Amino acid sequence: MPEVTYENIQANLVSAEQDGGSMRCGFKCLVSGETFESTGGIQKGQGLGDVARHSVKRSLFSSVRWGIARAVRSALGYGLAGRVAGDVAGTAVGSAMNKHATSFSEDEKKAAVVQAFENIQSRFVWDAKNNRWMSAQAAGDVLTDFATQLNQAPVTQTYDKGVLARMLMEVSLADGQLATEEKSFLASFMPPETGGVDVLRDRPPLSGAELAETGKGPVRETMLMIAWGLAFTDKGLAEAEKSVLARFAAGLGIDETRAAELQNWARKFVIDQAMDGVYPNGKFDKSAQAEAYSLAEQIGLDRAEAERVEIRYRKRNGLI
């Protein structure tokens, strides 16, 4: 899929209003009419050019991590200003963008709008035929099973979000250490209300009772699936991580068959995200493809399944 740019999200942008150091935005699917709200932080000195340069430097592995970070941000409500609405009422985009113009430049605010969209990007897919973003619901069967599960059973309750944040921390700490790079990665999607990485790191392991008090139904499956997705971004899976994830499945009341299915959806999602590095800007990179298939092997996805992931990615993005 293409990188998110201010130009290619403009058609979806229905409101953009500055609120202190953030931009509160509404993005609408032109097919289904769904509107999603999100916020993006305004950073002094960071404009659209800085966002573009950051995207160009993204490697295949960082594409994988960026993809799971987007999914977690969406699941935890990071950057969300509210739930889905039929429409977003408020100030017109033009006047809203000019409000408080003395505080931040227009370019800095536009960069924050791009960030706001990226925070909920997992709720959209790129419609290559019409060169636009449309909601996951409107996309139909081109979505991955992972994205479909995330959209159909989002983690909405505050308690569940807190448990999910702790699950992700436990997966990251399964080997007994948290490297600086890993800490920064986790900090990029942990909402402030969870207390942050340092606070979460000091929490005790989740008990069976805490897991059993999460919302009933498919939301528990979403939580376990996301935890598996994070585990697979390490290019492998340690026995300690498997043990932690098995404990989560048992505590959430998810049987082995369903847990295995969710695990496989997470594998396929990771490889689907890797395809952003295989087809940067729609151009095929043979060496990146070899790296993606190597990653698939490392996380337990067989060659045939990995090929099907790539084919679906090409179909979704209008690639030959």
Backbone torsions as a table, in degrees:
resi	resn	phi	psi	omega
1	MET	NA	159.4	-178.8
2	PRO	-74.6	158.7	173.3
3	GLU	-65.9	149.0	176.1
4	VAL	-71.2	126.4	176.6
5	THR	-130.0	160.4	178.9
6	TYR	-61.4	-36.0	-177.9
7	GLU	-65.5	-42.8	-174.9
8	ASN	-85.6	-2.0	173.5
9	ILE	-107.5	-4.3	-176.9
10	GLN	-58.2	-37.9	-178.6
11	ALA	-64.9	-26.3	-179.1
12	ASN	-90.7	-16.9	-175.0
13	LEU	-77.8	114.7	-178.5
14	VAL	-110.3	-14.4	174.6
15	SER	-156.5	146.5	177.4
16	ALA	-154.3	108.1	-175.4
17	GLU	-129.6	132.3	178.8
18	GLN	-74.1	133.8	176.2
19	ASP	-130.9	88.5	-175.5
20	GLY	66.4	-119.7	-179.5
21	GLY	-95.5	20.2	-179.8
22	SER	-132.5	160.2	171.1
23	MET	-109.7	121.0	175.8
24	ARG	-92.8	119.4	-171.2
25	CYS	-125.6	155.1	172.2
26	GLY	-123.8	131.0	-179.3
27	PHE	-121.5	128.1	-174.7
28	LYS	-114.5	136.9	172.4
29	CYS	-79.9	123.5	-177.5
30	LEU	-76.4	-8.2	178.7
31	VAL	-94.1	-52.5	-176.2
32	SER	-92.3	-20.1	-177.5
33	GLY	85.6	-3.6	178.2
34	GLU	-63.8	142.9	176.0
35	THR	-125.2	134.9	-179.8
36	PHE	-119.3	140.0	177.8
37	GLU	-104.8	146.1	-179.6
38	SER	-156.6	161.3	175.5
39	THR	-125.2	151.5	176.7
40	GLY	-134.5	136.8	-179.2
41	GLY	-76.2	135.9	177.1
42	ILE	-88.2	127.5	179.6
43	GLN	-115.1	123.7	179.9
44	LYS	-60.7	128.8	178.1
45	GLY	88.8	-5.3	177.4
46	GLN	-108.6	111.7	178.6
47	GLY	-111.1	-168.5	-178.4
48	LEU	-62.9	-34.4	179.7
49	GLY	-63.5	-36.9	178.5
50	ASP	-68.1	-39.0	177.5
51	VAL	-62.6	-43.5	-179.1
52	ALA	-64.7	-42.8	-179.7
53	ARG	-64.6	-37.6	178.4
54	HIS	-63.2	-39.9	-178.4
55	SER	-67.1	-40.5	-177.4
56	VAL	-61.9	-33.0	-175.9
57	LYS	-79.9	-3.0	-174.0
58	ARG	-69.2	125.7	178.9
59	SER	-87.8	175.7	179.5
60	LEU	-62.0	-44.2	-179.0
61	PHE	-66.2	-38.3	178.9
62	SER	-70.6	-26.8	174.6
63	SER	-63.3	-39.7	178.0
64	VAL	-63.4	-49.1	-177.9
65	ARG	-67.3	-37.9	178.2
66	TRP	-63.5	-38.4	180.0
67	GLY	-64.3	-44.5	179.8
68	ILE	-71.1	-32.3	177.5
69	ALA	-63.8	-41.4	177.5
70	ARG	-61.5	-42.2	-179.1
71	ALA	-63.9	-42.3	-179.5
72	VAL	-68.2	-41.5	178.0
73	ARG	-58.2	-43.0	179.4
74	SER	-64.6	-44.1	-177.9
75	ALA	-66.5	-36.4	-177.9
76	LEU	-90.0	-1.8	178.9
77	GLY	76.7	18.8	-179.3
78	TYR	-65.5	120.2	178.1
79	GLY	85.7	-2.8	-178.7
80	LEU	-80.8	132.9	177.4
81	ALA	-92.1	-12.7	-178.9
82	GLY	177.0	178.7	179.3
83	ARG	-83.1	177.4	178.8
84	VAL	-60.5	138.2	179.0
85	ALA	-130.8	162.4	178.6
86	GLY	-69.6	-30.0	178.8
87	ASP	-163.2	163.3	177.7
88	VAL	-113.2	113.1	179.0
89	ALA	-87.2	150.6	177.5
90	GLY	152.0	-164.8	-175.9
91	THR	-67.8	145.6	177.2
92	ALA	-60.8	149.8	-175.8
93	VAL	-56.3	-45.9	-175.8
94	GLY	-59.6	-49.6	-177.5
95	SER	-71.1	-33.3	179.8
96	ALA	-65.6	-39.0	-179.7
97	MET	-67.0	-25.9	-179.0
98	ASN	-88.5	-12.0	-179.4
99	LYS	-65.4	138.0	-178.1
100	HIS	57.9	35.0	-175.6
101	ALA	-61.4	-21.6	-178.8
102	THR	-73.3	-19.0	-177.2
103	SER	-81.9	-44.9	-178.4
104	PHE	-136.0	153.9	179.1
105	SER	-74.9	161.4	176.8
106	GLU	-59.4	-39.1	-178.6
107	ASP	-65.9	-40.7	178.9
108	GLU	-65.4	-38.8	179.0
109	LYS	-69.8	-37.1	177.6
110	LYS	-65.4	-36.8	177.5
111	ALA	-63.0	-36.3	177.7
112	ALA	-68.3	-33.9	176.5
113	VAL	-63.9	-42.0	177.0
114	VAL	-60.3	-43.4	179.0
115	GLN	-62.8	-39.1	179.3
116	ALA	-60.6	-41.4	178.5
117	PHE	-67.1	-41.8	-179.5
118	GLU	-60.0	-32.9	-179.9
119	ASN	-65.0	-23.0	178.5
120	ILE	-121.7	20.5	-175.1
121	GLN	-60.7	-28.3	-179.4
122	SER	-66.0	-13.7	177.4
123	ARG	-87.0	-3.1	-179.8
124	PHE	-126.3	156.7	170.5
125	VAL	-131.7	156.4	-178.8
126	TRP	-83.7	126.0	176.8
127	ASP	-93.8	92.1	-174.3
128	ALA	-63.5	-32.9	-177.9
129	LYS	-62.7	-39.9	-176.9
130	ASN	-109.5	7.3	178.8
131	ASN	51.0	59.1	-179.4
132	ARG	-157.5	164.4	174.9
133	TRP	-93.8	138.2	174.7
134	MET	-133.5	158.7	-175.8
135	SER	-67.0	157.7	179.3
136	ALA	-59.7	-36.5	179.8
137	GLN	-62.9	-39.5	-179.3
138	ALA	-75.1	-20.6	-175.2
139	ALA	-73.1	-26.7	178.2
140	GLY	71.1	-136.4	-169.8
141	ASP	-82.6	7.9	177.6
142	VAL	-81.9	-10.9	-179.5
143	LEU	-75.0	156.1	171.1
144	THR	-73.6	158.8	176.8
145	ASP	-60.8	-35.5	178.8
146	PHE	-59.7	-50.8	-178.6
147	ALA	-65.3	-37.1	178.5
148	THR	-63.2	-45.6	178.2
149	GLN	-60.9	-43.8	-178.6
150	LEU	-61.9	-37.8	-178.5
151	ASN	-80.4	-31.8	-178.6
152	GLN	-82.7	-27.2	-178.5
153	ALA	-134.7	66.9	-179.4
154	PRO	-69.1	156.8	177.3
155	VAL	-89.2	105.2	-171.7
156	THR	-109.6	-26.1	-176.3
157	GLN	-81.6	140.3	-177.5
158	THR	-56.5	-44.5	180.0
159	TYR	-61.0	-44.8	-179.3
160	ASP	-62.7	-38.8	178.2
161	LYS	-62.9	-40.3	178.4
162	GLY	-64.5	-40.8	177.9
163	VAL	-65.1	-43.0	178.9
164	LEU	-61.0	-43.5	178.7
165	ALA	-58.9	-41.2	179.0
166	ARG	-70.2	-34.3	175.7
167	MET	-60.7	-45.5	-179.2
168	LEU	-65.0	-37.1	177.3
169	MET	-65.7	-42.1	179.3
170	GLU	-62.8	-39.8	177.0
171	VAL	-61.3	-42.9	-178.6
172	SER	-67.6	-29.6	-178.4
173	LEU	-96.1	6.3	-175.0
174	ALA	-57.4	-32.8	-179.4
175	ASP	-88.1	5.7	175.4
176	GLY	87.8	2.6	-179.6
177	GLN	-145.8	160.5	179.7
178	LEU	-136.5	99.8	-178.5
179	ALA	-66.0	159.1	-179.0
180	THR	-57.5	-42.4	179.4
181	GLU	-62.7	-41.2	-179.9
182	GLU	-67.6	-38.5	179.1
183	LYS	-63.2	-42.8	179.0
184	SER	-64.6	-38.6	179.0
185	PHE	-62.9	-47.1	179.1
186	LEU	-63.2	-39.6	-179.6
187	ALA	-63.7	-23.3	-176.9
188	SER	-71.1	-16.9	-179.5
189	PHE	-132.0	-1.3	177.2
190	MET	-80.4	117.7	-179.9
191	PRO	-61.7	146.7	-178.9
192	PRO	-55.2	-34.4	-176.6
193	GLU	-66.7	-13.7	176.4
194	THR	-78.9	-9.0	-179.6
195	GLY	99.1	-10.6	178.9
196	GLY	87.4	172.5	-174.4
197	VAL	-61.4	-44.7	-176.6
198	ASP	-63.5	-40.6	178.7
199	VAL	-68.0	-45.1	-179.6
200	LEU	-63.6	-35.3	-178.5
201	ARG	-63.6	-29.0	-177.7
202	ASP	-88.4	-4.6	179.3
203	ARG	-74.2	147.3	178.3
204	PRO	-70.5	164.3	176.4
205	PRO	-57.6	146.0	178.7
206	LEU	-62.0	134.7	178.5
207	SER	-88.0	164.4	177.2
208	GLY	-60.2	-35.8	179.7
209	ALA	-66.1	-40.2	179.3
210	GLU	-64.8	-41.6	179.0
211	LEU	-67.3	-37.0	-177.7
212	ALA	-71.4	-16.9	-179.2
213	GLU	-90.4	1.9	177.4
214	THR	-71.6	165.5	-179.0
215	GLY	-54.9	143.4	-179.9
216	LYS	-75.9	157.0	173.9
217	GLY	89.9	-156.4	-171.0
218	PRO	-65.4	-15.6	178.5
219	VAL	-61.5	-32.6	177.7
220	ARG	-64.9	-37.2	178.2
221	GLU	-65.5	-38.8	177.0
222	THR	-60.4	-43.9	-178.7
223	MET	-61.5	-45.3	179.8
224	LEU	-66.7	-41.4	179.9
225	MET	-59.7	-43.7	-180.0
226	ILE	-65.6	-39.1	178.7
227	ALA	-62.5	-40.1	175.3
228	TRP	-63.4	-41.0	179.9
229	GLY	-59.0	-43.8	178.4
230	LEU	-62.9	-42.2	-179.7
231	ALA	-59.5	-39.0	-177.5
232	PHE	-73.2	-13.8	178.2
233	THR	-74.3	-5.5	177.5
234	ASP	-85.8	8.5	179.1
235	LYS	66.3	18.2	179.7
236	GLY	175.6	-177.7	-178.1
237	LEU	-143.4	115.4	179.3
238	ALA	-79.5	156.5	179.2
239	GLU	-60.5	-35.1	179.9
240	ALA	-63.4	-38.0	178.2
241	GLU	-67.7	-41.7	178.3
242	LYS	-59.5	-40.5	-179.1
243	SER	-64.6	-43.4	179.1
244	VAL	-62.5	-45.6	-177.7
245	LEU	-67.5	-35.3	176.7
246	ALA	-66.0	-38.1	177.4
247	ARG	-64.9	-39.1	178.0
248	PHE	-62.6	-45.6	-178.6
249	ALA	-59.6	-44.1	-179.8
250	ALA	-64.7	-45.0	-178.8
251	GLY	-65.4	-30.7	179.5
252	LEU	-86.4	-5.2	177.9
253	GLY	75.0	31.1	-179.5
254	ILE	-101.2	122.2	-175.9
255	ASP	-70.8	166.5	-173.2
256	GLU	-61.1	-39.2	-178.3
257	THR	-64.3	-47.8	179.5
258	ARG	-67.9	-38.5	178.9
259	ALA	-61.0	-39.7	179.1
260	ALA	-65.7	-36.9	178.8
261	GLU	-66.5	-43.8	178.3
262	LEU	-63.9	-37.5	177.2
263	GLN	-61.3	-42.8	-179.3
264	ASN	-68.9	-35.6	175.9
265	TRP	-61.7	-38.5	179.1
266	ALA	-66.2	-41.1	176.8
267	ARG	-57.2	-49.9	-177.1
268	LYS	-64.6	-35.8	178.5
269	PHE	-63.7	-43.0	179.8
270	VAL	-60.2	-44.1	179.7
271	ILE	-70.4	-35.0	175.2
272	ASP	-59.9	-41.7	178.1
273	GLN	-66.9	-33.3	178.0
274	ALA	-63.5	-26.3	-179.3
275	MET	-65.5	-20.1	173.6
276	ASP	-61.5	-31.4	177.6
277	GLY	-82.4	-24.7	178.4
278	VAL	-76.2	-32.4	-179.0
279	TYR	-123.7	60.1	179.8
280	PRO	-63.7	124.2	-178.5
281	ASN	55.6	29.7	176.4
282	GLY	81.8	3.5	-179.3
283	LYS	-102.7	132.8	-175.4
284	PHE	-74.1	133.8	178.0
285	ASP	-119.9	105.7	-174.4
286	LYS	-62.8	-42.4	-178.6
287	SER	-66.6	-36.2	177.9
288	ALA	-67.9	-33.6	177.3
289	GLN	-63.6	-43.0	178.7
290	ALA	-62.1	-39.1	178.3
291	GLU	-65.6	-39.1	179.8
292	ALA	-65.3	-41.6	179.6
293	TYR	-70.6	-30.7	175.0
294	SER	-66.1	-42.4	177.4
295	LEU	-62.3	-42.2	179.0
296	ALA	-57.2	-43.5	179.5
297	GLU	-63.7	-41.4	-178.5
298	GLN	-63.7	-33.4	-177.2
299	ILE	-98.1	7.8	171.6
300	GLY	90.3	20.6	177.4
301	LEU	-101.9	122.6	-175.3
302	ASP	-72.3	163.9	-172.9
303	ARG	-57.9	-44.3	-177.4
304	ALA	-62.1	-42.7	179.5
305	GLU	-67.1	-39.0	178.7
306	ALA	-63.1	-39.3	178.2
307	GLU	-64.0	-39.2	178.9
308	ARG	-66.4	-35.2	175.6
309	VAL	-61.4	-44.4	-179.5
310	GLU	-64.5	-41.8	-179.7
311	ILE	-62.3	-44.5	179.2
312	ARG	-64.9	-35.5	177.0
313	TYR	-62.5	-44.8	179.9
314	ARG	-63.9	-43.0	179.3
315	LYS	-62.1	-42.8	-178.0
316	ARG	-65.5	-32.0	-175.7
317	ASN	-103.9	10.2	175.9
318	GLY	67.0	34.5	-179.0
319	LEU	-103.5	145.6	-179.8
320	ILE	-74.8	NA	NA
